[in-house]
Amino acid sequence: MKKLILTLGLVAGLSALTIAQEVHNANDGHGHGAATTDNVQPTSLADIKLDKTTHDYGNLKQGDNGECEFKFVNNGKEPLVITNCMGSCGCTVPQCPKEPILPGKSGIIKVKYDTQRVGGIYKTVTVNSNAKSGTQTLTIKGNIEAKPVDVAFPENQTPTGAPVEKKG
């Protein structure tokens, strides 16, 4: 008898919890369910608009100028602050503005690649800022061809010194 009462009590308790869950769900307006985009404000009103995200050097000779520029405009309503620019390796060195870019104003991100390294280029620069679009990735690509080696051969010169003797 005790087992029957205990079982009935347990079933009744679980049923009550299940009904309560169905009535009190995630979309009942209490703000504990899935986030809706209706009332979500963007964390920043700054926005970066780049003129390009890829620069193709084409074919360069070893030692050529490996500099390029990425121009951008702050299309947002707050100052754009670039917090970090980082190349994917030590051969790619970005230079970003340190000062905030006011709304409607433009700036330049300069990238220098070390063209002493021969071969194909495919490197990235990661730009972190307070822009609502988040992190931007810039790409540089191309090919560095080996510089031709200048070899100076001696002109026809008259040998100097003693003649070589044949023994034999």
Residue frames as qw, qx, qy, qz and C-alpha x, y, z in Angstrom:
[[0.000, 0.886, 0.464, 0.000, 0.00, 0.00, 0.00],
 [0.312, -0.781, 0.111, 0.529, 2.86, 2.35, 0.84],
 [0.409, -0.117, 0.603, 0.675, 4.44, 1.63, -2.55],
 [0.208, 0.629, 0.667, 0.340, 1.18, 2.43, -4.35],
 [0.128, -0.942, -0.245, 0.187, 0.77, 5.77, -2.56],
 [0.407, -0.599, 0.335, 0.602, 4.43, 6.64, -3.18],
 [0.387, 0.148, 0.682, 0.602, 4.14, 5.78, -6.88],
 [0.109, 0.798, 0.559, 0.198, 0.91, 7.78, -7.30],
 [0.259, -0.892, -0.059, 0.367, 2.48, 10.77, -5.51],
 [0.437, -0.368, 0.489, 0.660, 5.55, 10.60, -7.73],
 [0.304, 0.416, 0.691, 0.506, 3.44, 10.42, -10.91],
 [0.028, -0.906, -0.423, 0.004, 1.27, 13.34, -9.76],
 [0.352, -0.773, 0.127, 0.513, 4.35, 15.44, -8.93],
 [0.404, -0.133, 0.599, 0.678, 6.02, 14.77, -12.27],
 [0.213, 0.636, 0.661, 0.337, 2.78, 15.55, -14.11],
 [0.134, -0.934, -0.240, 0.227, 2.50, 18.90, -12.33],
 [0.380, -0.581, 0.353, 0.627, 6.08, 19.79, -13.28],
 [0.374, 0.183, 0.702, 0.578, 5.46, 18.84, -16.91],
 [0.097, 0.820, 0.542, 0.153, 2.33, 20.99, -17.09],
 [0.258, -0.875, -0.019, 0.410, 4.19, 23.90, -15.49],
 [0.429, -0.295, 0.520, 0.677, 6.94, 23.60, -18.12],
 [0.287, 0.466, 0.690, 0.474, 4.41, 23.70, -20.95],
 [0.052, -0.918, -0.392, 0.010, 2.69, 26.80, -19.56],
 [0.252, -0.900, 0.204, 0.292, 5.92, 28.65, -18.72],
 [0.852, 0.274, 0.246, 0.373, 7.96, 28.44, -21.92],
 [0.536, -0.169, 0.147, 0.814, 10.79, 30.41, -23.52],
 [0.109, 0.320, 0.393, 0.855, 8.56, 32.74, -25.53],
 [0.248, -0.710, -0.656, 0.057, 6.20, 33.88, -22.80],
 [0.072, 0.859, 0.077, 0.501, 7.71, 37.38, -22.62],
 [0.666, -0.738, -0.011, 0.111, 9.63, 36.94, -19.39],
 [0.217, 0.891, -0.398, 0.033, 12.96, 37.47, -21.16],
 [0.549, -0.504, 0.667, 0.000, 14.57, 34.14, -20.36],
 [0.864, 0.309, 0.397, 0.020, 14.17, 32.36, -23.68],
 [0.659, 0.221, 0.347, 0.630, 15.92, 32.67, -27.00],
 [0.125, -0.511, 0.002, 0.851, 17.10, 36.18, -27.84],
 [0.477, 0.728, 0.480, 0.107, 15.11, 38.06, -30.41],
 [0.476, 0.110, 0.175, 0.855, 16.63, 40.67, -32.68],
 [0.039, -0.830, -0.450, -0.327, 13.76, 43.12, -32.15],
 [0.355, -0.933, -0.024, -0.055, 15.26, 44.87, -29.12],
 [0.805, -0.249, 0.125, 0.524, 18.95, 44.06, -29.59],
 [0.141, 0.969, -0.125, -0.158, 21.09, 47.15, -30.10],
 [0.792, 0.433, -0.244, 0.354, 24.38, 46.88, -32.00],
 [0.695, -0.517, -0.148, 0.477, 27.40, 47.11, -29.73],
 [0.312, -0.402, 0.197, 0.838, 28.95, 49.78, -31.93],
 [0.473, 0.792, 0.312, -0.228, 27.69, 52.26, -34.46],
 [0.035, -0.689, 0.543, 0.478, 31.09, 52.55, -36.18],
 [0.875, 0.324, 0.360, -0.023, 31.39, 50.80, -39.55],
 [0.259, -0.546, 0.565, 0.562, 34.34, 50.21, -41.86],
 [0.767, 0.589, 0.216, -0.134, 33.92, 50.16, -45.66],
 [0.507, -0.422, 0.536, 0.527, 37.07, 48.99, -47.47],
 [0.458, 0.628, -0.295, -0.556, 37.75, 49.87, -51.11],
 [0.752, 0.288, -0.578, -0.131, 39.16, 46.33, -51.55],
 [0.776, -0.521, 0.315, -0.165, 40.03, 43.35, -49.37],
 [0.885, -0.008, 0.326, 0.334, 42.58, 41.73, -51.72],
 [0.154, 0.868, -0.342, -0.326, 45.69, 43.17, -53.36],
 [0.929, 0.192, 0.239, 0.208, 47.31, 41.20, -56.19],
 [0.270, -0.731, 0.383, 0.496, 50.95, 42.17, -56.74],
 [0.783, 0.587, -0.163, -0.127, 51.15, 40.03, -59.86],
 [0.896, 0.068, -0.100, 0.428, 54.77, 39.13, -60.64],
 [0.164, -0.960, 0.227, -0.017, 57.47, 41.05, -58.78],
 [0.674, 0.442, -0.484, 0.342, 61.23, 40.68, -58.92],
 [0.726, -0.413, -0.375, 0.402, 63.14, 39.82, -55.79],
 [0.406, -0.232, -0.143, 0.872, 63.88, 43.06, -53.93],
 [0.034, -0.498, -0.412, -0.762, 61.08, 45.10, -55.60],
 [0.246, -0.191, 0.336, -0.889, 58.82, 47.39, -53.59],
 [0.278, -0.277, -0.918, -0.060, 56.31, 45.21, -51.73],
 [0.091, 0.245, 0.476, -0.840, 54.11, 48.00, -50.37],
 [0.139, -0.446, -0.683, -0.561, 50.37, 48.35, -50.95],
 [0.172, -0.019, 0.380, -0.909, 47.48, 50.28, -49.44],
 [0.142, -0.506, -0.840, -0.135, 43.93, 49.46, -48.42],
 [0.117, -0.201, 0.075, -0.970, 41.74, 52.57, -48.23],
 [0.217, -0.481, -0.846, 0.076, 38.63, 52.65, -46.06],
 [0.212, -0.439, -0.051, -0.871, 35.83, 54.96, -44.89],
 [0.025, 0.197, 0.809, -0.554, 33.99, 55.02, -41.57],
 [0.276, -0.338, -0.562, -0.703, 30.35, 54.80, -42.71],
 [0.407, -0.480, -0.746, 0.219, 29.11, 54.58, -39.13],
 [0.213, -0.862, -0.212, -0.408, 27.84, 57.11, -36.61],
 [0.638, -0.746, 0.137, 0.133, 30.66, 56.73, -34.06],
 [0.101, 0.791, -0.591, -0.121, 34.45, 57.08, -34.35],
 [0.964, 0.157, -0.214, 0.005, 36.11, 53.96, -35.75],
 [0.328, -0.758, 0.559, -0.066, 38.96, 52.71, -33.57],
 [0.839, 0.302, -0.453, 0.017, 41.33, 50.11, -35.03],
 [0.671, -0.673, 0.278, -0.140, 42.64, 48.22, -32.02],
 [0.587, -0.401, 0.657, 0.250, 45.01, 45.78, -33.72],
 [0.716, 0.599, -0.259, -0.247, 46.47, 44.93, -37.14],
 [0.580, -0.463, 0.665, 0.088, 48.41, 41.70, -37.43],
 [0.515, 0.503, -0.587, -0.371, 50.12, 40.03, -40.39],
 [0.977, -0.071, -0.059, -0.194, 49.94, 36.27, -40.81],
 [0.886, -0.062, -0.073, 0.454, 53.75, 36.05, -40.63],
 [0.427, -0.663, 0.041, 0.613, 56.80, 38.22, -40.00],
 [0.378, 0.052, 0.507, 0.773, 57.26, 38.94, -43.71],
 [0.060, -0.654, -0.529, -0.538, 53.93, 40.84, -43.82],
 [0.278, -0.277, -0.437, 0.809, 53.95, 44.07, -41.80],
 [0.008, -0.767, -0.531, -0.359, 50.74, 46.14, -41.59],
 [0.201, -0.067, -0.271, 0.939, 50.59, 49.76, -40.47],
 [0.134, -0.687, -0.682, -0.212, 47.18, 50.94, -39.23],
 [0.066, -0.668, 0.030, -0.741, 46.00, 54.37, -38.09],
 [0.334, -0.110, -0.725, 0.593, 46.45, 54.92, -34.35],
 [0.199, 0.108, 0.254, -0.940, 43.91, 57.75, -34.09],
 [0.418, 0.459, 0.737, -0.268, 40.12, 57.22, -34.24],
 [0.079, 0.149, 0.586, 0.793, 38.56, 57.76, -37.68],
 [0.307, 0.284, 0.376, -0.827, 35.56, 60.07, -37.37],
 [0.549, 0.492, 0.667, -0.109, 32.26, 59.26, -39.11],
 [0.518, 0.838, 0.146, -0.091, 32.46, 60.04, -42.84],
 [0.021, -0.839, 0.517, 0.170, 36.27, 60.28, -42.77],
 [0.927, 0.303, -0.220, 0.002, 38.72, 57.91, -44.44],
 [0.476, -0.698, 0.529, 0.079, 41.96, 56.20, -43.55],
 [0.677, 0.521, -0.511, -0.101, 44.63, 53.95, -45.02],
 [0.844, -0.387, 0.369, 0.034, 46.02, 50.61, -43.91],
 [0.382, 0.726, -0.557, -0.133, 49.52, 50.16, -45.35],
 [0.947, -0.170, 0.272, 0.016, 50.97, 46.69, -45.82],
 [0.216, 0.757, -0.600, -0.143, 54.60, 45.93, -46.62],
 [0.994, -0.002, 0.109, -0.013, 55.71, 42.50, -47.82],
 [0.373, -0.658, 0.573, 0.316, 59.37, 41.40, -47.73],
 [0.797, 0.555, -0.082, -0.225, 60.12, 40.67, -51.39],
 [0.012, 0.638, -0.769, -0.034, 63.47, 39.05, -50.61],
 [0.556, -0.023, 0.813, -0.170, 61.60, 35.76, -50.29],
 [0.269, 0.236, -0.670, -0.651, 61.18, 34.04, -53.66],
 [0.018, -0.230, -0.972, -0.042, 57.98, 32.20, -54.57],
 [0.237, -0.583, -0.591, -0.505, 54.23, 32.55, -54.31],
 [0.052, -0.087, 0.456, -0.884, 52.61, 34.99, -51.88],
 [0.468, -0.528, -0.543, -0.456, 49.29, 34.41, -50.14],
 [0.297, -0.076, -0.605, 0.734, 49.29, 36.26, -46.83],
 [0.258, -0.753, -0.532, -0.289, 46.60, 37.83, -44.68],
 [0.103, 0.214, -0.381, 0.894, 46.30, 40.82, -42.38],
 [0.316, -0.600, -0.734, 0.033, 43.72, 40.67, -39.59],
 [0.003, 0.361, -0.085, 0.929, 42.20, 44.04, -38.64],
 [0.310, -0.530, -0.748, 0.253, 40.40, 44.27, -35.29],
 [0.019, -0.248, 0.011, -0.969, 38.25, 47.32, -34.60],
 [0.236, 0.271, 0.654, -0.666, 35.07, 48.50, -32.94],
 [0.376, 0.118, -0.465, -0.793, 33.21, 48.28, -36.28],
 [0.744, 0.023, 0.381, -0.548, 29.83, 46.54, -36.17],
 [0.826, 0.401, -0.331, -0.219, 31.00, 44.34, -39.06],
 [0.897, -0.389, 0.188, 0.090, 33.64, 42.85, -36.75],
 [0.513, -0.492, 0.526, 0.466, 37.09, 41.63, -37.72],
 [0.635, 0.718, -0.125, -0.257, 38.22, 42.29, -41.28],
 [0.760, -0.219, 0.486, 0.371, 40.69, 40.08, -43.17],
 [0.371, 0.823, -0.269, -0.337, 42.84, 41.64, -45.89],
 [0.899, 0.025, 0.373, 0.227, 44.71, 39.44, -48.37],
 [0.170, 0.788, -0.452, -0.383, 47.85, 40.03, -50.41],
 [0.879, 0.092, 0.453, 0.116, 48.90, 37.66, -53.15],
 [0.415, 0.832, -0.313, -0.193, 51.33, 37.44, -56.03],
 [0.959, 0.060, 0.031, 0.277, 54.62, 35.87, -57.05],
 [0.191, -0.881, 0.374, 0.221, 58.22, 36.88, -56.34],
 [0.889, 0.421, -0.085, 0.159, 60.65, 35.88, -59.09],
 [0.741, -0.406, 0.099, 0.526, 64.34, 35.40, -58.35],
 [0.112, 0.920, -0.194, -0.322, 66.52, 38.33, -59.29],
 [0.854, 0.465, -0.134, 0.193, 68.85, 37.52, -62.20],
 [0.687, -0.577, 0.167, 0.410, 72.42, 37.05, -61.05],
 [0.399, 0.885, -0.242, -0.013, 75.00, 39.29, -62.71],
 [0.859, -0.268, 0.258, 0.352, 78.13, 37.29, -63.34],
 [0.213, 0.906, -0.301, -0.209, 81.12, 39.25, -64.59],
 [0.935, 0.088, 0.171, 0.297, 83.35, 37.10, -66.73],
 [0.359, -0.642, 0.284, 0.615, 86.90, 38.40, -67.25],
 [0.552, 0.770, -0.154, -0.281, 87.70, 39.91, -70.59],
 [0.905, 0.289, -0.118, 0.287, 90.37, 38.26, -72.75],
 [0.314, -0.894, 0.321, 0.017, 93.46, 38.78, -70.66],
 [0.597, 0.534, -0.578, 0.160, 97.02, 37.85, -71.29],
 [0.871, -0.421, -0.234, 0.101, 98.11, 35.22, -68.79],
 [0.019, 0.837, -0.452, 0.307, 100.82, 36.30, -66.44],
 [0.718, -0.485, 0.487, -0.110, 103.39, 34.27, -64.60],
 [0.156, -0.429, 0.844, 0.280, 105.58, 31.35, -65.62],
 [0.681, 0.167, -0.476, -0.530, 104.38, 28.97, -68.33],
 [0.846, -0.233, 0.395, -0.272, 103.19, 25.55, -67.23],
 [0.161, 0.510, -0.816, -0.218, 105.65, 22.79, -68.06],
 [0.938, 0.015, -0.140, -0.317, 104.66, 19.32, -69.15],
 [0.302, -0.536, 0.786, -0.048, 106.58, 16.55, -67.52],
 [0.867, 0.135, 0.307, -0.369, 106.80, 13.36, -69.15]]
